Amino acid sequence: MTKHSETEAIRAATLVDPKTRKSFSLKDRSTRGDELFESKKDAKASLDEDALAINVLQDTLFACKGGALLVVMQGIDTAGKDGATKEAFRYTSPLGVNVFGFVKPTEEELAHDYLWRLHLRTPKRGYINVFNRSHYEDVLVVKVRNLAPPKMVEQRYEQINAFEKLLAENGTRVLKLMLHISKEEQGTRLRERLEVPEKRWKFNPGDLEDRKLWDDYQVAYETAIQRCSTTHAPWYIVPADSRSRRDAVVARLIRSELEAMNPRYPDPGYRPDQFEII
């Protein structure tokens, strides 16, 4: 199987087709990804190759300023948003990649519309920005925990679609990745955070409260994906129970987006033989 056909297979397996998005069911999607990579060894080899390619593509994009890429990374606690980001950009210069983690809004942010703080952090031309959690929190945690009136939440799906269309029509590609983890695997990772001293700092007792609302969050994710997988910004569902396969899929999808942007090093406007360095 060629690299291109492998990429098309991964995209097809993870894409939520905008044409059939209304019938999308999260339960129909695998959390393992065994069908995408037969072994963890294969996944790790693929990841390494793609991470190297992402480095070259990012460097070229930064040089030519030929558009921008926004990677939206969503997933329930322990799904691996940090780890997947770290692995995909393991070889990439930090000069052209920015990562933003969105937590509880500040007083200043609450004084504006909910998209204000997001728009401030969208990428400039030539840059890749990663949203670790994003504007979708306003139709996920806000919805599940009743932090806003249902009517207000309902309005946000089309507002989000319009926001992402605005970005897409002005040169920013939007890649949306939902890291899909099983409840059983989440339990394992939460226990790991308690048992491993180096990971204990990550444990948040509030995660256990959200875990009690697992089914509500699954419904909220499914609704958000049904409503917001569009032609200009479709959703991809990434199996996340296996860290190595998760990271490999994420890297391949990022690489694919960058290749579609087709960045090229710019002509500097001069010839090397015009100059002599002495």
C-alpha positions in Angstrom: 0.0 0.0 0.0 1.4 3.4 -1.0 1.8 6.3 1.5 -1.0 8.1 -0.4 -3.4 5.2 -0.3 -2.6 4.7 3.4 -3.4 8.4 4.0 -6.7 8.2 2.1 -7.6 5.1 4.1 -7.0 6.8 7.4 -8.9 9.9 6.4 -11.8 7.8 5.2 -11.9 5.8 8.4 -11.8 8.8 10.7 -13.8 11.4 8.7 -17.4 12.4 9.7 -18.8 13.0 6.2 -20.6 16.3 6.1 -23.1 14.8 3.7 -24.2 12.1 6.2 -23.3 13.9 9.5 -26.8 13.9 10.9 -26.8 10.1 11.1 -23.4 10.0 12.8 -23.1 7.8 15.9 -20.1 7.9 18.2 -20.8 4.3 19.3 -20.1 3.2 15.7 -16.5 4.4 15.9 -13.7 2.4 17.2 -11.7 3.5 20.2 -8.8 1.2 19.4 -7.7 1.8 15.8 -6.3 -1.7 15.3 -7.7 -1.6 11.7 -5.5 1.4 10.9 -2.2 0.1 12.2 -1.7 -3.6 12.8 0.9 -3.1 15.5 2.2 -0.4 17.8 5.6 -0.8 16.0 4.0 0.0 12.7 2.2 3.0 14.3 5.4 4.3 15.8 7.3 4.0 12.5 4.5 5.9 10.8 4.5 8.6 13.4 8.2 9.2 13.2 8.1 9.5 9.4 5.1 11.9 9.5 6.6 14.0 12.3 9.7 14.5 10.1 7.5 15.5 7.2 5.5 17.9 9.3 8.7 19.7 10.3 9.6 20.3 6.6 6.1 21.3 5.7 5.9 23.7 8.6 9.2 25.3 7.7 8.0 25.8 4.2 4.7 27.2 5.3 6.5 29.6 7.6 8.8 30.8 4.8 6.1 31.4 2.2 3.3 32.6 4.6 0.9 30.6 2.3 -2.0 30.3 4.6 -2.3 29.0 8.2 -3.5 25.8 9.9 -5.6 25.6 13.0 -5.7 22.2 14.7 -8.7 21.8 17.0 -8.0 19.1 19.6 -11.0 17.9 21.6 -11.4 14.9 23.8 -12.6 13.9 27.2 -10.1 13.9 30.1 -7.1 11.6 29.6 -7.9 11.2 25.9 -4.3 12.4 25.1 -4.5 15.9 23.7 -1.2 16.9 25.2 0.6 13.7 24.2 -0.7 13.7 20.6 0.3 17.3 20.1 3.8 16.7 21.6 4.4 13.7 19.3 3.1 15.2 16.1 5.4 18.2 16.5 8.3 16.3 18.0 10.7 17.5 15.3 9.1 20.9 14.6 10.7 24.2 15.4 8.6 26.1 18.1 9.0 29.2 16.0 6.0 28.5 13.8 3.8 26.4 16.1 1.7 27.8 19.0 -0.3 25.7 21.4 -3.2 27.2 23.4 -5.0 25.4 26.2 -8.4 26.8 27.0 -9.6 26.6 30.6 -12.2 28.4 32.6 -12.7 31.9 31.1 -11.3 34.9 32.9 -13.4 37.9 34.0 -12.1 39.8 30.9 -13.0 36.9 28.6 -16.5 36.6 30.1 -17.1 40.2 29.4 -17.0 39.4 25.6 -18.8 36.9 23.5 -17.6 33.3 24.0 -15.7 33.3 20.6 -13.6 36.4 21.4 -10.8 34.6 23.3 -10.6 32.0 20.5 -10.4 34.4 17.6 -7.5 36.2 19.4 -5.5 33.0 19.2 -6.2 31.9 15.6 -3.0 31.5 13.6 -1.3 34.2 11.5 -0.3 33.3 8.0 2.6 30.9 8.0 1.8 29.5 11.4 0.2 26.4 12.9 -1.8 26.9 16.0 -3.2 24.1 18.2 -6.3 24.5 20.4 -6.1 22.1 23.3 -9.8 22.3 24.0 -11.5 25.0 22.1 -14.8 26.9 21.3 -16.5 23.5 21.4 -16.3 23.6 25.2 -19.2 26.0 24.9 -21.4 23.3 23.5 -19.9 20.5 25.6 -19.0 21.3 29.3 -21.3 24.3 29.2 -24.2 22.2 27.9 -23.6 19.2 30.2 -23.2 21.3 33.3 -25.9 23.8 32.5 -23.7 26.8 32.6 -25.7 28.6 30.0 -29.4 28.6 29.0 -30.3 25.8 26.5 -31.5 28.3 24.0 -28.2 30.1 24.1 -26.3 26.8 23.6 -28.5 25.8 20.7 -27.6 29.1 18.9 -23.9 28.3 19.2 -23.7 25.4 16.7 -24.4 27.7 13.7 -22.3 30.5 15.2 -19.4 28.0 15.4 -20.0 26.9 11.8 -19.9 30.6 10.7 -16.8 31.3 12.7 -14.9 28.3 11.1 -16.2 29.3 7.7 -14.9 32.8 8.2 -11.5 31.4 9.0 -11.5 28.9 6.0 -12.5 31.6 3.5 -9.7 33.8 4.7 -6.8 31.4 4.4 -6.9 29.3 7.6 -7.5 25.6 7.2 -9.4 24.1 10.2 -8.5 20.5 11.2 -10.8 19.2 13.9 -9.8 16.1 15.8 -11.9 14.3 18.4 -9.8 11.9 20.4 -12.2 9.0 21.1 -11.4 7.0 24.2 -13.4 4.3 26.0 -14.7 4.7 29.5 -12.6 1.7 30.6 -9.4 3.1 29.2 -10.1 6.5 30.9 -10.5 4.7 34.2 -7.1 3.0 33.7 -5.4 6.4 32.9 -7.0 8.2 35.9 -5.7 5.4 38.2 -2.3 5.8 36.5 -2.3 9.5 37.4 -2.8 8.6 41.1 -0.3 5.7 41.2 2.6 7.2 39.1 4.3 10.0 41.1 5.4 11.8 37.9 1.8 11.9 36.7 0.1 12.7 39.9 0.2 16.5 39.3 -2.2 15.9 36.3 -4.9 14.4 38.5 -7.8 16.7 39.1 -10.6 15.5 41.5 -13.0 17.3 39.3 -12.3 14.8 36.5 -14.2 12.2 38.6 -17.2 14.4 38.7 -17.1 14.7 34.9 -16.6 10.9 34.7 -20.0 10.5 36.4 -21.5 12.4 33.5 -19.8 10.2 30.9 -23.0 9.4 29.0 -24.1 13.1 29.0 -20.7 14.1 27.5 -20.9 11.4 24.8 -24.3 12.7 23.8 -23.0 16.3 23.8 -20.0 15.3 21.6 -22.2 13.4 19.2 -24.5 16.4 18.8 -21.7 18.8 18.3 -20.2 16.6 15.6 -23.5 16.0 13.9 -24.1 19.8 13.8 -20.6 21.0 13.0 -18.9 18.5 10.6 -19.0 20.8 7.6 -17.3 20.9 4.2 -15.1 23.7 5.3 -14.2 22.2 8.6 -15.1 18.5 9.0 -14.6 16.4 12.1 -12.2 13.4 12.3 -12.7 10.8 15.0 -9.3 9.5 16.2 -9.2 6.2 18.1 -7.4 7.0 21.4 -7.3 3.9 23.5 -3.9 3.1 22.1 -1.5 6.0 22.5 0.8 4.9 19.7 -2.0 4.5 17.2 -3.7 7.7 18.3 -0.5 9.7 17.8 0.2 8.1 14.4 -3.3 9.0 13.2 -3.1 12.6 14.4 0.3 13.1 12.8 -0.9 11.6 9.5 -4.0 13.9 9.4 -1.9 17.0 10.2 0.6 16.0 7.5 -2.2 15.5 5.1 -3.6 18.9 5.7 -0.3 20.6 5.3 0.4 18.7 2.0 -3.0 19.8 0.7 -1.9 23.4 1.4 1.0 22.7 -0.9 3.5 25.3 0.6 6.5 26.2 -1.5 9.6 28.1 -0.6 9.4 31.6 -2.0 11.6 33.1 -4.7 13.8 35.6 -2.8 14.0 37.8 -5.9 17.7 37.5 -6.5 20.3 34.9 -7.8 23.1 33.5 -5.6 25.7 34.5 -8.2 24.8 38.2 -7.7 26.7 38.1 -4.4 30.1 37.4 -3.1 30.8 36.7 0.5 34.4 37.5 1.5 
